[in-house]
């Protein structure tokens, strides 16, 4: 008898909303506590700067597309959102996160209100769940690189975020994390909150303008806009 994959298990755990679409259940009490704890640690241990919140739509749903450089990028972005948007926001994460990444992976999955996506299998089903979640009024945060950076630089930008924005006609808000790689790269088991001089590290989160303001139906063209924005931000921060 075939065993159920983590994706299949997660898919069956989705709840049907009033709109008739299956969406991730509400964030659990444990998930909310993990977010609160992460926010507390970040405020005490890091110098956190958030800019561009004025670009966020006042109403859900919308897509957030961010570079991926640390274990907890999603947690930092969630905690930067306006409080009313937090319960409405899901994060797309690898289906192996809760099983293969220890306590950090389990905690991140709970905090994320996760939509699990198979890394090596068929990601389309995850995108369908994400689209349905948006149609039911939820925001979706996605890392279009698909995996964490090995060196802090951008990898290939896949078109999942552009697909969601194009299919739903909703805003696509790009997000750039600067300094997150130095805090917790994939090569380190634990985060590093201080730099070589013993000073608090700086974490910068930048929210960009809506890239889908004209509701461009062309996924590839929209993805090129996202790629260009992320590369421009990377160049600015590297030059700085």
N, C-alpha and C positions, 0 to 999 in steps of 0.2 A: 504493500500500500504506500502510495507516495505521501511524503510529509508536506505539510503546508509551509510555504515560504513566509518570511517575516512580512513581505509586502501583502500577501494574501490575508494574513492574520490582521494586519493593519487596515486593509481595505474593508474587511467585514466589521471592523470596530467603528467605521464611520457612521454617523447618525444622520437620519433624514430630516432635513429642515422643512420649514413651512412651505418653502418654494418647491419642494419635491426633489431637491438635489441632495446627494449624500456629501456630508462635510465632516471634518474632524470634530470630535466632541469638544466641549468647552475645556479650557485649561483647568487642570485639577488644582486643588488646594496646594498640593506638593509642588506642582509646576509654578504656581504663583509665588510660593515661598522661595523657590530657587531663583526666580527673577529678582525678587526683593533682595535676597542675599547677594546676588551678583551686582546689583546696583549699589548696595552698601559698600562692598569691597572696592568697586571701581572708584567711588567717591573718596574713599579714605586712602587708597593706595596709588591712585593715578591722577594725573592732571587731564581731565576730560573736557574737550571742547566740541560743541555741537553747533553747526551752522547750516542755514538753508531750510530750516523747518517751515519757513513761510511758503515753500514750494509744495508742501504736502496738501493735497485736497482736503477740504473740510469734511467731506463725506466719503465713506467707503462705498465700493471697493476700488483698490488700485494695486498695481504691481510695484514692488520694491526690488531693484536689481543691484547687488553689491559685489565688489571684489571679495575674494576669500583668501585670507592670509593667516587666520588663527583658529584655534579650537572653538572659540566662543564668539565669533563675529555676530551671529544671529542674536545672541543674548544682549550684546552691547547695543545693537540697532533697535531691538524691541524696547529696551529701557530708555531709548532716546525719543521714542514716539510720544505724541500727546496721549495722556492717560486714557481718554475715551477710545483710542484706536487699539490699545493693547489687547483687549478681549476679542477684537475682530480680526486679529492678524495671525496667520499661520506661516510656518516656515517649511520649505521643502528641504528634506535632509536625506542622506543616504540610508537605505533600508538596513545597512549593517551597523549603523551608529549605535543603537541600543544594545547590540549583542557583541560587537567587536572592539569597543572603545572604553570598556570598563565603566567605572562610576561616572566619569566625565561624560561619556556618551549617553548613558542612561539619564543623567541629570539634564543634559542639553536637549534630549528628545522630549522630556516632560515639560521643560520650560518653553519649548518651541511651539507647542500645539502642532505637532509635526504631521506633515504629509510625507510618507516614506516613498522613496524612489529607488528602484533597483539600479545600481551603478553599472553592472555588467549585463543586465538583462534588457528588458524593454521599458524605457522610461516613459513611453507614451501614456501608459495607464496612470502614472503619477501625475502627468500633465492634465489628463482628463479630470481626475479628482480635484486638482487645483483649479481648473476652469469652473467646475461645478461649485466649488467653494466660493469663487468670486461671484458667480451668478446668484448665490445665496446671500451675498452681501459681505463677504470676507475679503480682506487684503491678503496678498500672498507675497512673502519674501523669498527670493530665489537667488542663489549664487550661480550665475551663468557659466562660470568656469567649471563647475561640477565637482571640483575638489580643491583642497587647500594648496596654495602656492608652495613650491619647494624653496624659493629664494626671495620671496616678497614681491616679485614682479607678476604682472598679469599673464595668465595662460590663455589658451584659446577660449573665445567667448562663444558659447553655444546659444542657440536661438530660442530656448525655452521661455525666457522672460518676454521676448518679443512676440512669441506665439500667443502667450496669455493675453497680452495687451491688445494685439491685433484682433484676436478672436472675440474678445469682450468689448472692444472699443473703449477701454478704460485707460486712465493715465499710467504711464510708465515712468517711475521716479528712480533715477540712478542714485546710488550711494557709494561713496568712496571712504574707506577706512585707512587712515594714515597713522602709523606707529603701532598698529596691532601686531604686525609680524615680529617686531622687536620684543614685544611683551610675551607672546606665546607662539613661537613658530612650531611647526610640526616636528622639528628635531628635538624639542625640549619636552620633558615629561611634566614639568611644572612651569607656571608663569614666572616671569622676571619683572618685578614691579619697579626696580631701580636701575638706572643706567650705570656706566662705568665710573662716574663721579659720585655715585651714591644718591643721586637726585631722583625724584619721582619721574617715571616715564610719562610722556604725553600721548594721549589717545585722541585723535581727531576724527570726527564723523561729519561728512559733508553730504548734504542732500541737494541734488541738482534739480533743475527745472524739468517739468513734464516733457518727455521726448515724444509723446503721442498726442500732442495738443490738437493736431488736425485729424486724429483718429485714423492714421495711416493704416490701410488694410494690408499693406505689403510687409510681411514678416521680415524678410531679409533686409529691406531698406531700414526698417525700424531697428533691427539688430546692428546695422552699420552705425546708426546714430549712437546707440549704446556703447558700442566698441570705441568709437571716436571720443566720446565723453570720458570714458574710463582711462583711455590712453592719454588724453590731455591732462587729466588730473594727476596721473602717475608722473608725467613729464614735469608738471609744475612742482610736485613735491620732491622729486629727485633733484631738480635744479635748485630748489630752495634749501 
